[in-house]
Amino acid sequence: MDFWRVPLDAADVFVTKGVVHILEERCKGCGYCIEYCPKSILTFSSRFNKKGYHPPMLTGATDCVNCHYCEIICPEFAIYSVEA
């Protein structure tokens, strides 16, 4: 997104990076984490877990901003992120 002006403290803002961990056997394939990821780094994988669902997989592991949206929205607590 392009802004028509730049905030005065734009150079001082530090964007955190995170590492996403997926507990594939807990996942039920609802896709909430994929839909709510602000950086769109998650997608459904082609493989199945033991329950028969497609768990998410990372497409851009270095782009995570550690916002924790995925772990907040997950009903099965199958995904979480930690600061890199």
PDB file of N, CA, C and O in Angstrom:
ATOM      1  N   MET A   1       0.845  -1.161   0.000  1.00  0.00           N
ATOM      2  CA  MET A   1       0.000   0.000   0.000  1.00  0.00           C
ATOM      3  C   MET A   1       0.896   1.232   0.000  1.00  0.00           C
ATOM      4  O   MET A   1       1.860   1.304   0.762  1.00  0.00           O
ATOM      5  N   ASP A   2       0.583   2.176  -0.836  1.00  0.00           N
ATOM      6  CA  ASP A   2       1.343   3.419  -0.914  1.00  0.00           C
ATOM      7  C   ASP A   2       0.570   4.528  -0.225  1.00  0.00           C
ATOM      8  O   ASP A   2      -0.625   4.710  -0.458  1.00  0.00           O
ATOM      9  N   PHE A   3       1.260   5.259   0.619  1.00  0.00           N
ATOM     10  CA  PHE A   3       0.659   6.384   1.314  1.00  0.00           C
ATOM     11  C   PHE A   3       1.082   7.675   0.637  1.00  0.00           C
ATOM     12  O   PHE A   3       2.142   7.732   0.015  1.00  0.00           O
ATOM     13  N   TRP A   4       0.278   8.693   0.749  1.00  0.00           N
ATOM     14  CA  TRP A   4       0.609   9.967   0.123  1.00  0.00           C
ATOM     15  C   TRP A   4       1.626  10.749   0.932  1.00  0.00           C
ATOM     16  O   TRP A   4       2.195  11.729   0.452  1.00  0.00           O
ATOM     17  N   ARG A   5       1.855  10.300   2.187  1.00  0.00           N
ATOM     18  CA  ARG A   5       2.900  10.914   2.995  1.00  0.00           C
ATOM     19  C   ARG A   5       3.491   9.846   3.910  1.00  0.00           C
ATOM     20  O   ARG A   5       2.889   8.793   4.120  1.00  0.00           O
ATOM     21  N   VAL A   6       4.651  10.120   4.439  1.00  0.00           N
ATOM     22  CA  VAL A   6       5.346   9.178   5.306  1.00  0.00           C
ATOM     23  C   VAL A   6       5.285   9.707   6.736  1.00  0.00           C
ATOM     24  O   VAL A   6       5.550  10.888   6.962  1.00  0.00           O
ATOM     25  N   PRO A   7       4.939   8.854   7.713  1.00  0.00           N
ATOM     26  CA  PRO A   7       4.929   9.315   9.108  1.00  0.00           C
ATOM     27  C   PRO A   7       6.316   9.785   9.544  1.00  0.00           C
ATOM     28  O   PRO A   7       7.333   9.303   9.044  1.00  0.00           O
ATOM     29  N   LEU A   8       6.341  10.731  10.480  1.00  0.00           N
ATOM     30  CA  LEU A   8       7.610  11.314  10.911  1.00  0.00           C
ATOM     31  C   LEU A   8       8.527  10.304  11.582  1.00  0.00           C
ATOM     32  O   LEU A   8       9.748  10.427  11.491  1.00  0.00           O
ATOM     33  N   ASP A   9       7.960   9.303  12.257  1.00  0.00           N
ATOM     34  CA  ASP A   9       8.781   8.319  12.954  1.00  0.00           C
ATOM     35  C   ASP A   9       8.900   7.004  12.181  1.00  0.00           C
ATOM     36  O   ASP A   9       9.143   5.962  12.789  1.00  0.00           O
ATOM     37  N   ALA A  10       8.739   7.028  10.886  1.00  0.00           N
ATOM     38  CA  ALA A  10       8.784   5.804  10.076  1.00  0.00           C
ATOM     39  C   ALA A  10      10.137   5.108  10.166  1.00  0.00           C
ATOM     40  O   ALA A  10      10.195   3.879  10.117  1.00  0.00           O
ATOM     41  N   ALA A  11      11.203   5.847  10.294  1.00  0.00           N
ATOM     42  CA  ALA A  11      12.539   5.249  10.376  1.00  0.00           C
ATOM     43  C   ALA A  11      12.787   4.607  11.734  1.00  0.00           C
ATOM     44  O   ALA A  11      13.652   3.740  11.857  1.00  0.00           O
ATOM     45  N   ASP A  12      12.034   5.024  12.760  1.00  0.00           N
ATOM     46  CA  ASP A  12      12.238   4.505  14.109  1.00  0.00           C
ATOM     47  C   ASP A  12      11.395   3.275  14.422  1.00  0.00           C
ATOM     48  O   ASP A  12      11.597   2.642  15.458  1.00  0.00           O
ATOM     49  N   VAL A  13      10.459   2.928  13.552  1.00  0.00           N
ATOM     50  CA  VAL A  13       9.564   1.801  13.800  1.00  0.00           C
ATOM     51  C   VAL A  13      10.313   0.501  13.519  1.00  0.00           C
ATOM     52  O   VAL A  13      10.892   0.316  12.449  1.00  0.00           O
ATOM     53  N   PHE A  14      10.285  -0.391  14.505  1.00  0.00           N
ATOM     54  CA  PHE A  14      10.937  -1.696  14.370  1.00  0.00           C
ATOM     55  C   PHE A  14       9.859  -2.763  14.218  1.00  0.00           C
ATOM     56  O   PHE A  14       9.033  -2.943  15.113  1.00  0.00           O
ATOM     57  N   VAL A  15       9.862  -3.457  13.116  1.00  0.00           N
ATOM     58  CA  VAL A  15       8.888  -4.515  12.857  1.00  0.00           C
ATOM     59  C   VAL A  15       9.493  -5.831  13.332  1.00  0.00           C
ATOM     60  O   VAL A  15      10.552  -6.245  12.861  1.00  0.00           O
ATOM     61  N   THR A  16       8.806  -6.484  14.272  1.00  0.00           N
ATOM     62  CA  THR A  16       9.316  -7.745  14.795  1.00  0.00           C
ATOM     63  C   THR A  16       9.159  -8.851  13.766  1.00  0.00           C
ATOM     64  O   THR A  16       8.276  -8.796  12.910  1.00  0.00           O
ATOM     65  N   LYS A  17      10.002  -9.830  13.854  1.00  0.00           N
ATOM     66  CA  LYS A  17       9.925 -11.008  13.007  1.00  0.00           C
ATOM     67  C   LYS A  17       9.582 -12.203  13.879  1.00  0.00           C
ATOM     68  O   LYS A  17       9.979 -12.260  15.042  1.00  0.00           O
ATOM     69  N   GLY A  18       8.856 -13.143  13.331  1.00  0.00           N
ATOM     70  CA  GLY A  18       8.453 -14.303  14.099  1.00  0.00           C
ATOM     71  C   GLY A  18       8.709 -15.602  13.366  1.00  0.00           C
ATOM     72  O   GLY A  18       8.980 -15.630  12.166  1.00  0.00           O
ATOM     73  N   VAL A  19       8.614 -16.675  14.132  1.00  0.00           N
ATOM     74  CA  VAL A  19       8.744 -18.025  13.593  1.00  0.00           C
ATOM     75  C   VAL A  19       7.444 -18.748  13.922  1.00  0.00           C
ATOM     76  O   VAL A  19       7.058 -18.831  15.087  1.00  0.00           O
ATOM     77  N   VAL A  20       6.773 -19.268  12.908  1.00  0.00           N
ATOM     78  CA  VAL A  20       5.491 -19.945  13.086  1.00  0.00           C
ATOM     79  C   VAL A  20       5.732 -21.433  13.288  1.00  0.00           C
ATOM     80  O   VAL A  20       6.504 -22.054  12.557  1.00  0.00           O
ATOM     81  N   HIS A  21       5.059 -22.001  14.293  1.00  0.00           N
ATOM     82  CA  HIS A  21       5.114 -23.432  14.572  1.00  0.00           C
ATOM     83  C   HIS A  21       3.708 -23.997  14.405  1.00  0.00           C
ATOM     84  O   HIS A  21       2.749 -23.458  14.957  1.00  0.00           O
ATOM     85  N   ILE A  22       3.587 -25.074  13.649  1.00  0.00           N
ATOM     86  CA  ILE A  22       2.294 -25.699  13.371  1.00  0.00           C
ATOM     87  C   ILE A  22       2.301 -27.100  13.960  1.00  0.00           C
ATOM     88  O   ILE A  22       3.174 -27.910  13.649  1.00  0.00           O
ATOM     89  N   LEU A  23       1.324 -27.381  14.810  1.00  0.00           N
ATOM     90  CA  LEU A  23       1.141 -28.718  15.367  1.00  0.00           C
ATOM     91  C   LEU A  23       0.142 -29.430  14.464  1.00  0.00           C
ATOM     92  O   LEU A  23      -1.067 -29.371  14.688  1.00  0.00           O
ATOM     93  N   GLU A  24       0.658 -30.097  13.447  1.00  0.00           N
ATOM     94  CA  GLU A  24      -0.178 -30.632  12.374  1.00  0.00           C
ATOM     95  C   GLU A  24      -1.206 -31.649  12.841  1.00  0.00           C
ATOM     96  O   GLU A  24      -2.297 -31.718  12.275  1.00  0.00           O
ATOM     97  N   GLU A  25      -0.891 -32.434  13.851  1.00  0.00           N
ATOM     98  CA  GLU A  25      -1.827 -33.472  14.289  1.00  0.00           C
ATOM     99  C   GLU A  25      -3.012 -32.902  15.064  1.00  0.00           C
ATOM    100  O   GLU A  25      -4.032 -33.578  15.202  1.00  0.00           O
ATOM    101  N   ARG A  26      -2.903 -31.691  15.566  1.00  0.00           N
ATOM    102  CA  ARG A  26      -4.042 -31.042  16.229  1.00  0.00           C
ATOM    103  C   ARG A  26      -4.972 -30.359  15.245  1.00  0.00           C
ATOM    104  O   ARG A  26      -6.146 -30.148  15.550  1.00  0.00           O
ATOM    105  N   CYS A  27      -4.473 -30.012  14.079  1.00  0.00           N
ATOM    106  CA  CYS A  27      -5.208 -29.207  13.106  1.00  0.00           C
ATOM    107  C   CYS A  27      -6.429 -29.944  12.573  1.00  0.00           C
ATOM    108  O   CYS A  27      -6.372 -31.143  12.297  1.00  0.00           O
ATOM    109  N   LYS A  28      -7.537 -29.212  12.429  1.00  0.00           N
ATOM    110  CA  LYS A  28      -8.746 -29.784  11.829  1.00  0.00           C
ATOM    111  C   LYS A  28      -9.063 -29.159  10.476  1.00  0.00           C
ATOM    112  O   LYS A  28     -10.139 -29.394   9.925  1.00  0.00           O
ATOM    113  N   GLY A  29      -8.151 -28.375   9.939  1.00  0.00           N
ATOM    114  CA  GLY A  29      -8.276 -27.852   8.590  1.00  0.00           C
ATOM    115  C   GLY A  29      -9.322 -26.776   8.400  1.00  0.00           C
ATOM    116  O   GLY A  29      -9.888 -26.669   7.312  1.00  0.00           O
ATOM    117  N   CYS A  30      -9.600 -25.979   9.411  1.00  0.00           N
ATOM    118  CA  CYS A  30     -10.647 -24.956   9.295  1.00  0.00           C
ATOM    119  C   CYS A  30     -10.225 -23.788   8.406  1.00  0.00           C
ATOM    120  O   CYS A  30     -11.075 -23.168   7.765  1.00  0.00           O
ATOM    121  N   GLY A  31      -8.933 -23.477   8.356  1.00  0.00           N
ATOM    122  CA  GLY A  31      -8.433 -22.416   7.495  1.00  0.00           C
ATOM    123  C   GLY A  31      -8.505 -21.018   8.079  1.00  0.00           C
ATOM    124  O   GLY A  31      -8.214 -20.050   7.377  1.00  0.00           O
ATOM    125  N   TYR A  32      -8.884 -20.881   9.346  1.00  0.00           N
ATOM    126  CA  TYR A  32      -8.959 -19.560   9.965  1.00  0.00           C
ATOM    127  C   TYR A  32      -7.603 -18.872   9.968  1.00  0.00           C
ATOM    128  O   TYR A  32      -7.510 -17.676   9.692  1.00  0.00           O
ATOM    129  N   CYS A  33      -6.561 -19.617  10.277  1.00  0.00           N
ATOM    130  CA  CYS A  33      -5.219 -19.027  10.334  1.00  0.00           C
ATOM    131  C   CYS A  33      -4.806 -18.507   8.956  1.00  0.00           C
ATOM    132  O   CYS A  33      -4.136 -17.479   8.853  1.00  0.00           O
ATOM    133  N   ILE A  34      -5.197 -19.202   7.926  1.00  0.00           N
ATOM    134  CA  ILE A  34      -4.858 -18.798   6.560  1.00  0.00           C
ATOM    135  C   ILE A  34      -5.589 -17.513   6.188  1.00  0.00           C
ATOM    136  O   ILE A  34      -5.003 -16.613   5.585  1.00  0.00           O
ATOM    137  N   GLU A  35      -6.853 -17.428   6.540  1.00  0.00           N
ATOM    138  CA  GLU A  35      -7.661 -16.259   6.198  1.00  0.00           C
ATOM    139  C   GLU A  35      -7.254 -15.012   6.967  1.00  0.00           C
ATOM    140  O   GLU A  35      -7.300 -13.913   6.413  1.00  0.00           O
ATOM    141  N   TYR A  36      -6.855 -15.149   8.231  1.00  0.00           N
ATOM    142  CA  TYR A  36      -6.581 -13.998   9.071  1.00  0.00           C
ATOM    143  C   TYR A  36      -5.123 -13.568   9.105  1.00  0.00           C
ATOM    144  O   TYR A  36      -4.796 -12.582   9.766  1.00  0.00           O
ATOM    145  N   CYS A  37      -4.247 -14.267   8.421  1.00  0.00           N
ATOM    146  CA  CYS A  37      -2.831 -13.881   8.395  1.00  0.00           C
ATOM    147  C   CYS A  37      -2.678 -12.583   7.597  1.00  0.00           C
ATOM    148  O   CYS A  37      -3.025 -12.544   6.417  1.00  0.00           O
ATOM    149  N   PRO A  38      -2.159 -11.516   8.229  1.00  0.00           N
ATOM    150  CA  PRO A  38      -2.046 -10.241   7.513  1.00  0.00           C
ATOM    151  C   PRO A  38      -0.989 -10.251   6.405  1.00  0.00           C
ATOM    152  O   PRO A  38      -1.054  -9.433   5.488  1.00  0.00           O
ATOM    153  N   LYS A  39      -0.036 -11.151   6.476  1.00  0.00           N
ATOM    154  CA  LYS A  39       1.023 -11.222   5.471  1.00  0.00           C
ATOM    155  C   LYS A  39       0.798 -12.340   4.453  1.00  0.00           C
ATOM    156  O   LYS A  39       1.589 -12.490   3.522  1.00  0.00           O
ATOM    157  N   SER A  40      -0.266 -13.124   4.614  1.00  0.00           N
ATOM    158  CA  SER A  40      -0.614 -14.221   3.695  1.00  0.00           C
ATOM    159  C   SER A  40       0.547 -15.192   3.492  1.00  0.00           C
ATOM    160  O   SER A  40       0.907 -15.514   2.360  1.00  0.00           O
ATOM    161  N   ILE A  41       1.126 -15.651   4.595  1.00  0.00           N
ATOM    162  CA  ILE A  41       2.256 -16.578   4.492  1.00  0.00           C
ATOM    163  C   ILE A  41       1.826 -18.024   4.728  1.00  0.00           C
ATOM    164  O   ILE A  41       2.667 -18.923   4.712  1.00  0.00           O
ATOM    165  N   LEU A  42       0.535 -18.262   4.946  1.00  0.00           N
ATOM    166  CA  LEU A  42       0.034 -19.614   5.182  1.00  0.00           C
ATOM    167  C   LEU A  42      -0.872 -20.042   4.037  1.00  0.00           C
ATOM    168  O   LEU A  42      -1.595 -19.230   3.460  1.00  0.00           O
ATOM    169  N   THR A  43      -0.819 -21.321   3.724  1.00  0.00           N
ATOM    170  CA  THR A  43      -1.693 -21.910   2.715  1.00  0.00           C
ATOM    171  C   THR A  43      -1.944 -23.361   3.096  1.00  0.00           C
ATOM    172  O   THR A  43      -1.205 -23.930   3.899  1.00  0.00           O
ATOM    173  N   PHE A  44      -2.989 -23.966   2.522  1.00  0.00           N
ATOM    174  CA  PHE A  44      -3.260 -25.373   2.801  1.00  0.00           C
ATOM    175  C   PHE A  44      -2.190 -26.239   2.148  1.00  0.00           C
ATOM    176  O   PHE A  44      -1.793 -25.997   1.009  1.00  0.00           O
ATOM    177  N   SER A  45      -1.727 -27.251   2.877  1.00  0.00           N
ATOM    178  CA  SER A  45      -0.744 -28.171   2.309  1.00  0.00           C
ATOM    179  C   SER A  45      -1.467 -29.261   1.516  1.00  0.00           C
ATOM    180  O   SER A  45      -2.681 -29.428   1.640  1.00  0.00           O
ATOM    181  N   SER A  46      -0.733 -29.977   0.723  1.00  0.00           N
ATOM    182  CA  SER A  46      -1.325 -31.046  -0.084  1.00  0.00           C
ATOM    183  C   SER A  46      -1.380 -32.373   0.670  1.00  0.00           C
ATOM    184  O   SER A  46      -2.062 -33.298   0.230  1.00  0.00           O
ATOM    185  N   ARG A  47      -0.683 -32.481   1.782  1.00  0.00           N
ATOM    186  CA  ARG A  47      -0.679 -33.728   2.541  1.00  0.00           C
ATOM    187  C   ARG A  47      -1.783 -33.715   3.601  1.00  0.00           C
ATOM    188  O   ARG A  47      -2.366 -32.670   3.892  1.00  0.00           O
ATOM    189  N   PHE A  48      -2.055 -34.870   4.162  1.00  0.00           N
ATOM    190  CA  PHE A  48      -3.084 -35.033   5.181  1.00  0.00           C
ATOM    191  C   PHE A  48      -2.438 -35.327   6.532  1.00  0.00           C
ATOM    192  O   PHE A  48      -1.355 -35.910   6.595  1.00  0.00           O
ATOM    193  N   ASN A  49      -3.114 -34.918   7.622  1.00  0.00           N
ATOM    194  CA  ASN A  49      -2.667 -35.336   8.946  1.00  0.00           C
ATOM    195  C   ASN A  49      -3.403 -36.622   9.322  1.00  0.00           C
ATOM    196  O   ASN A  49      -4.133 -37.170   8.497  1.00  0.00           O
ATOM    197  N   LYS A  50      -3.227 -37.111  10.545  1.00  0.00           N
ATOM    198  CA  LYS A  50      -3.841 -38.375  10.951  1.00  0.00           C
ATOM    199  C   LYS A  50      -5.364 -38.303  11.007  1.00  0.00           C
ATOM    200  O   LYS A  50      -6.039 -39.328  10.904  1.00  0.00           O
ATOM    201  N   LYS A  51      -5.906 -37.101  11.169  1.00  0.00           N
ATOM    202  CA  LYS A  51      -7.358 -36.927  11.205  1.00  0.00           C
ATOM    203  C   LYS A  51      -7.969 -36.848   9.809  1.00  0.00           C
ATOM    204  O   LYS A  51      -9.189 -36.920   9.661  1.00  0.00           O
ATOM    205  N   GLY A  52      -7.135 -36.701   8.792  1.00  0.00           N
ATOM    206  CA  GLY A  52      -7.612 -36.626   7.424  1.00  0.00           C
ATOM    207  C   GLY A  52      -7.821 -35.216   6.917  1.00  0.00           C
ATOM    208  O   GLY A  52      -8.499 -35.020   5.909  1.00  0.00           O
ATOM    209  N   TYR A  53      -7.253 -34.225   7.593  1.00  0.00           N
ATOM    210  CA  TYR A  53      -7.385 -32.829   7.191  1.00  0.00           C
ATOM    211  C   TYR A  53      -6.089 -32.325   6.584  1.00  0.00           C
ATOM    212  O   TYR A  53      -5.014 -32.874   6.825  1.00  0.00           O
ATOM    213  N   HIS A  54      -6.212 -31.261   5.787  1.00  0.00           N
ATOM    214  CA  HIS A  54      -5.044 -30.593   5.230  1.00  0.00           C
ATOM    215  C   HIS A  54      -4.596 -29.511   6.205  1.00  0.00           C
ATOM    216  O   HIS A  54      -5.279 -28.494   6.327  1.00  0.00           O
ATOM    217  N   PRO A  55      -3.479 -29.686   6.902  1.00  0.00           N
ATOM    218  CA  PRO A  55      -2.996 -28.630   7.801  1.00  0.00           C
ATOM    219  C   PRO A  55      -2.370 -27.493   6.990  1.00  0.00           C
ATOM    220  O   PRO A  55      -2.035 -27.682   5.821  1.00  0.00           O
ATOM    221  N   PRO A  56      -2.211 -26.321   7.596  1.00  0.00           N
ATOM    222  CA  PRO A  56      -1.553 -25.233   6.860  1.00  0.00           C
ATOM    223  C   PRO A  56      -0.055 -25.469   6.751  1.00  0.00           C
ATOM    224  O   PRO A  56       0.534 -26.242   7.507  1.00  0.00           O
ATOM    225  N   MET A  57       0.539 -24.782   5.790  1.00  0.00           N
ATOM    226  CA  MET A  57       1.993 -24.804   5.647  1.00  0.00           C
ATOM    227  C   MET A  57       2.458 -23.386   5.349  1.00  0.00           C
ATOM    228  O   MET A  57       1.687 -22.558   4.864  1.00  0.00           O
ATOM    229  N   LEU A  58       3.707 -23.119   5.639  1.00  0.00           N
ATOM    230  CA  LEU A  58       4.276 -21.790   5.426  1.00  0.00           C
ATOM    231  C   LEU A  58       4.724 -21.617   3.989  1.00  0.00           C
ATOM    232  O   LEU A  58       5.348 -22.511   3.417  1.00  0.00           O
ATOM    233  N   THR A  59       4.409 -20.471   3.404  1.00  0.00           N
ATOM    234  CA  THR A  59       4.896 -20.160   2.065  1.00  0.00           C
ATOM    235  C   THR A  59       5.985 -19.099   2.108  1.00  0.00           C
ATOM    236  O   THR A  59       6.835 -19.034   1.219  1.00  0.00           O
ATOM    237  N   GLY A  60       5.956 -18.269   3.143  1.00  0.00           N
ATOM    238  CA  GLY A  60       6.979 -17.238   3.300  1.00  0.00           C
ATOM    239  C   GLY A  60       7.405 -17.153   4.744  1.00  0.00           C
ATOM    240  O   GLY A  60       6.996 -16.233   5.453  1.00  0.00           O
ATOM    241  N   ALA A  61       8.206 -18.077   5.194  1.00  0.00           N
ATOM    242  CA  ALA A  61       8.552 -18.195   6.613  1.00  0.00           C
ATOM    243  C   ALA A  61       9.259 -16.956   7.144  1.00  0.00           C
ATOM    244  O   ALA A  61       9.125 -16.650   8.329  1.00  0.00           O
ATOM    245  N   THR A  62       9.993 -16.245   6.330  1.00  0.00           N
ATOM    246  CA  THR A  62      10.733 -15.078   6.805  1.00  0.00           C
ATOM    247  C   THR A  62       9.881 -13.822   6.849  1.00  0.00           C
ATOM    248  O   THR A  62      10.346 -12.787   7.328  1.00  0.00           O
ATOM    249  N   ASP A  63       8.642 -13.882   6.362  1.00  0.00           N
ATOM    250  CA  ASP A  63       7.781 -12.702   6.311  1.00  0.00           C
ATOM    251  C   ASP A  63       6.873 -12.557   7.518  1.00  0.00           C
ATOM    252  O   ASP A  63       6.124 -11.582   7.589  1.00  0.00           O
ATOM    253  N   CYS A  64       6.903 -13.478   8.468  1.00  0.00           N
ATOM    254  CA  CYS A  64       6.039 -13.425   9.641  1.00  0.00           C
ATOM    255  C   CYS A  64       6.380 -12.205  10.494  1.00  0.00           C
ATOM    256  O   CYS A  64       7.551 -11.946  10.771  1.00  0.00           O
ATOM    257  N   VAL A  65       5.349 -11.450  10.911  1.00  0.00           N
ATOM    258  CA  VAL A  65       5.553 -10.261  11.734  1.00  0.00           C
ATOM    259  C   VAL A  65       5.197 -10.510  13.198  1.00  0.00           C
ATOM    260  O   VAL A  65       5.116  -9.561  13.977  1.00  0.00           O
ATOM    261  N   ASN A  66       4.986 -11.752  13.582  1.00  0.00           N
ATOM    262  CA  ASN A  66       4.730 -12.164  14.955  1.00  0.00           C
ATOM    263  C   ASN A  66       3.522 -11.445  15.555  1.00  0.00           C
ATOM    264  O   ASN A  66       3.579 -10.963  16.687  1.00  0.00           O
ATOM    265  N   CYS A  67       2.442 -11.375  14.802  1.00  0.00           N
ATOM    266  CA  CYS A  67       1.238 -10.672  15.252  1.00  0.00           C
ATOM    267  C   CYS A  67       0.357 -11.544  16.139  1.00  0.00           C
ATOM    268  O   CYS A  67      -0.507 -11.021  16.842  1.00  0.00           O
ATOM    269  N   HIS A  68       0.553 -12.841  16.124  1.00  0.00           N
ATOM    270  CA  HIS A  68      -0.188 -13.817  16.923  1.00  0.00           C
ATOM    271  C   HIS A  68      -1.652 -13.978  16.495  1.00  0.00           C
ATOM    272  O   HIS A  68      -2.426 -14.599  17.223  1.00  0.00           O
ATOM    273  N   TYR A  69      -2.055 -13.442  15.345  1.00  0.00           N
ATOM    274  CA  TYR A  69      -3.435 -13.611  14.892  1.00  0.00           C
ATOM    275  C   TYR A  69      -3.762 -15.083  14.665  1.00  0.00           C
ATOM    276  O   TYR A  69      -4.868 -15.528  14.971  1.00  0.00           O
ATOM    277  N   CYS A  70      -2.824 -15.825  14.140  1.00  0.00           N
ATOM    278  CA  CYS A  70      -3.068 -17.243  13.852  1.00  0.00           C
ATOM    279  C   CYS A  70      -3.348 -18.023  15.130  1.00  0.00           C
ATOM    280  O   CYS A  70      -4.256 -18.854  15.164  1.00  0.00           O
ATOM    281  N   GLU A  71      -2.580 -17.764  16.173  1.00  0.00           N
ATOM    282  CA  GLU A  71      -2.786 -18.521  17.411  1.00  0.00           C
ATOM    283  C   GLU A  71      -4.012 -18.039  18.178  1.00  0.00           C
ATOM    284  O   GLU A  71      -4.612 -18.818  18.919  1.00  0.00           O
ATOM    285  N   ILE A  72      -4.393 -16.793  18.022  1.00  0.00           N
ATOM    286  CA  ILE A  72      -5.593 -16.290  18.688  1.00  0.00           C
ATOM    287  C   ILE A  72      -6.852 -16.882  18.055  1.00  0.00           C
ATOM    288  O   ILE A  72      -7.803 -17.211  18.765  1.00  0.00           O
ATOM    289  N   ILE A  73      -6.868 -17.019  16.748  1.00  0.00           N
ATOM    290  CA  ILE A  73      -8.070 -17.453  16.033  1.00  0.00           C
ATOM    291  C   ILE A  73      -8.209 -18.976  15.967  1.00  0.00           C
ATOM    292  O   ILE A  73      -9.303 -19.471  15.699  1.00  0.00           O
ATOM    293  N   CYS A  74      -7.141 -19.726  16.202  1.00  0.00           N
ATOM    294  CA  CYS A  74      -7.174 -21.187  16.057  1.00  0.00           C
ATOM    295  C   CYS A  74      -8.002 -21.834  17.173  1.00  0.00           C
ATOM    296  O   CYS A  74      -7.655 -21.697  18.346  1.00  0.00           O
ATOM    297  N   PRO A  75      -9.092 -22.538  16.828  1.00  0.00           N
ATOM    298  CA  PRO A  75      -9.927 -23.169  17.858  1.00  0.00           C
ATOM    299  C   PRO A  75      -9.285 -24.407  18.483  1.00  0.00           C
ATOM    300  O   PRO A  75      -9.704 -24.836  19.558  1.00  0.00           O
ATOM    301  N   GLU A  76      -8.293 -24.981  17.842  1.00  0.00           N
ATOM    302  CA  GLU A  76      -7.652 -26.201  18.322  1.00  0.00           C
ATOM    303  C   GLU A  76      -6.276 -25.961  18.932  1.00  0.00           C
ATOM    304  O   GLU A  76      -5.611 -26.918  19.329  1.00  0.00           O
ATOM    305  N   PHE A  77      -5.829 -24.699  19.018  1.00  0.00           N
ATOM    306  CA  PHE A  77      -4.505 -24.348  19.526  1.00  0.00           C
ATOM    307  C   PHE A  77      -3.410 -25.124  18.795  1.00  0.00           C
ATOM    308  O   PHE A  77      -2.488 -25.650  19.417  1.00  0.00           O
ATOM    309  N   ALA A  78      -3.525 -25.188  17.473  1.00  0.00           N
ATOM    310  CA  ALA A  78      -2.609 -25.987  16.662  1.00  0.00           C
ATOM    311  C   ALA A  78      -1.507 -25.159  16.014  1.00  0.00           C
ATOM    312  O   ALA A  78      -0.676 -25.708  15.291  1.00  0.00           O
ATOM    313  N   ILE A  79      -1.481 -23.863  16.253  1.00  0.00           N
ATOM    314  CA  ILE A  79      -0.474 -23.011  15.626  1.00  0.00           C
ATOM    315  C   ILE A  79      -0.089 -21.916  16.608  1.00  0.00           C
ATOM    316  O   ILE A  79      -0.926 -21.422  17.362  1.00  0.00           O
ATOM    317  N   TYR A  80       1.170 -21.547  16.592  1.00  0.00           N
ATOM    318  CA  TYR A  80       1.643 -20.441  17.420  1.00  0.00           C
ATOM    319  C   TYR A  80       2.899 -19.852  16.799  1.00  0.00           C
ATOM    320  O   TYR A  80       3.555 -20.479  15.967  1.00  0.00           O
ATOM    321  N   SER A  81       3.218 -18.641  17.220  1.00  0.00           N
ATOM    322  CA  SER A  81       4.416 -17.994  16.721  1.00  0.00           C
ATOM    323  C   SER A  81       5.238 -17.465  17.898  1.00  0.00           C
ATOM    324  O   SER A  81       4.699 -17.077  18.934  1.00  0.00           O
ATOM    325  N   VAL A  82       6.531 -17.461  17.707  1.00  0.00           N
ATOM    326  CA  VAL A  82       7.462 -16.927  18.706  1.00  0.00           C
ATOM    327  C   VAL A  82       8.357 -15.912  18.018  1.00  0.00           C
ATOM    328  O   VAL A  82       8.559 -15.967  16.805  1.00  0.00           O
ATOM    329  N   GLU A  83       8.889 -14.989  18.799  1.00  0.00           N
ATOM    330  CA  GLU A  83       9.751 -13.961  18.226  1.00  0.00           C
ATOM    331  C   GLU A  83      11.063 -14.564  17.766  1.00  0.00           C
ATOM    332  O   GLU A  83      11.669 -15.379  18.461  1.00  0.00           O
ATOM    333  N   ALA A  84      11.486 -14.152  16.593  1.00  0.00           N
ATOM    334  CA  ALA A  84      12.730 -14.683  16.018  1.00  0.00           C
ATOM    335  C   ALA A  84      13.936 -14.013  16.637  1.00  0.00           C
ATOM    336  O   ALA A  84      15.070 -14.330  16.278  1.00  0.00           O
TER     337      ALA A  84
END
